[in-house]
Amino acid sequence: ETVASKKNRIEIVFAGTLYDGGKAPLIEFIKSLNKNLIHNNFLPVHLTIIGNWDRNIINSLKQITTCTYLGVIEASEVQRVIKCSDFTCSYVSPRLNYAINTKILESASHKIPIILLSDKGVVSEFISRNNIGIHIDVENIKSDGVLRWINGNVKVGPWADLMEHDINYIMRNKVLKVIDSLL
């Protein structure tokens, strides 16, 4: 059972840097999400921010949702906070939509879905293909995928990109097929 279903509030962690161009999409996404949440009898999202962020961005977010700013904290504490969340959030600049940042991988390793704010590209395709989260297109921000994820009780994974290297997958889908073809 997720934190959201226990207390009717979605907990999102944004750990790391909010790169140039990310403020407007993040604010628009949180506004859209809160509107959907309230319409579906949830409380507004609680956003936890970890990292060295500009006070103006934090204040802008606090005007639209409940928000906790932890600043720069130890790596082990970052992992603990991520594990206690319903989602993590990451912004990938349109100029870098081919670069998968470490927070995406950290979230997936804890089986916490990522909300990716970006243009369509390699990173959003990776997120979708591996079922490790939700892509929110910064050119057309809609937050209904978050509620579909929660209401559908979607689980993170399997990592399709890694499955081809898994010994069980290889046995089931490669070796056994070769053996069957020889019989």
Secondary structure as the mmCIF struct_conf table of DSSP 4:
data_model
#
loop_
_struct_conf.conf_type_id
_struct_conf.id
_struct_conf.beg_label_comp_id
_struct_conf.beg_label_asym_id
_struct_conf.beg_label_seq_id
_struct_conf.end_label_comp_id
_struct_conf.end_label_asym_id
_struct_conf.end_label_seq_id
HELX_RH_AL_P HELX_RH_AL_P1 VAL A 3 LYS A 7
BEND BEND1 ASN A 8 ASN A 8
STRN STRN1 GLU A 11 ALA A 15
BEND BEND2 GLY A 16 GLY A 16
TURN_TY1_P TURN_TY1_P1 ASP A 20 GLY A 21
HELX_RH_AL_P HELX_RH_AL_P2 LYS A 23 HIS A 39
TURN_TY1_P TURN_TY1_P2 ASN A 40 ASN A 41
HELX_LH_PP_P HELX_LH_PP_P1 PHE A 42 VAL A 45
STRN STRN2 HIS A 46 ILE A 50
BEND BEND3 GLY A 51 GLY A 51
HELX_RH_AL_P HELX_RH_AL_P3 ARG A 55 LYS A 62
TURN_TY1_P TURN_TY1_P3 GLN A 63 ILE A 64
BEND BEND4 THR A 65 THR A 65
STRN STRN3 THR A 66 GLY A 71
BEND BEND5 VAL A 72 VAL A 72
HELX_RH_AL_P HELX_RH_AL_P4 ALA A 75 LYS A 83
TURN_TY1_P TURN_TY1_P4 CYS A 84 CYS A 84
BEND BEND6 SER A 85 ASP A 86
STRN STRN4 PHE A 87 TYR A 91
HELX_RH_3T_P HELX_RH_3T_P1 PRO A 94 LEU A 96
TURN_TY1_P TURN_TY1_P5 ASN A 97 TYR A 98
HELX_RH_AL_P HELX_RH_AL_P5 THR A 102 SER A 109
TURN_TY1_P TURN_TY1_P6 HIS A 110 LYS A 111
HELX_LH_PP_P HELX_LH_PP_P2 ILE A 112 PRO A 113
STRN STRN5 ILE A 114 SER A 118
BEND BEND7 LYS A 120 GLY A 121
HELX_RH_AL_P HELX_RH_AL_P6 VAL A 122 ARG A 129
TURN_TY1_P TURN_TY1_P7 ASN A 130 ASN A 131
STRN STRN6 GLY A 133 ASP A 137
TURN_TY1_P TURN_TY1_P8 VAL A 138 GLU A 139
BEND BEND8 ASN A 140 ASN A 140
HELX_RH_AL_P HELX_RH_AL_P7 ASP A 144 ASN A 151
TURN_TY1_P TURN_TY1_P9 GLY A 152 ASN A 153
HELX_RH_AL_P HELX_RH_AL_P8 ALA A 160 MET A 163
TURN_TY1_P TURN_TY1_P10 GLU A 164 HIS A 165
HELX_RH_AL_P HELX_RH_AL_P9 ILE A 167 ILE A 170
HELX_RH_PI_P HELX_RH_PI_P1 MET A 171 VAL A 175
HELX_RH_AL_P HELX_RH_AL_P10 LEU A 176 LEU A 182
#
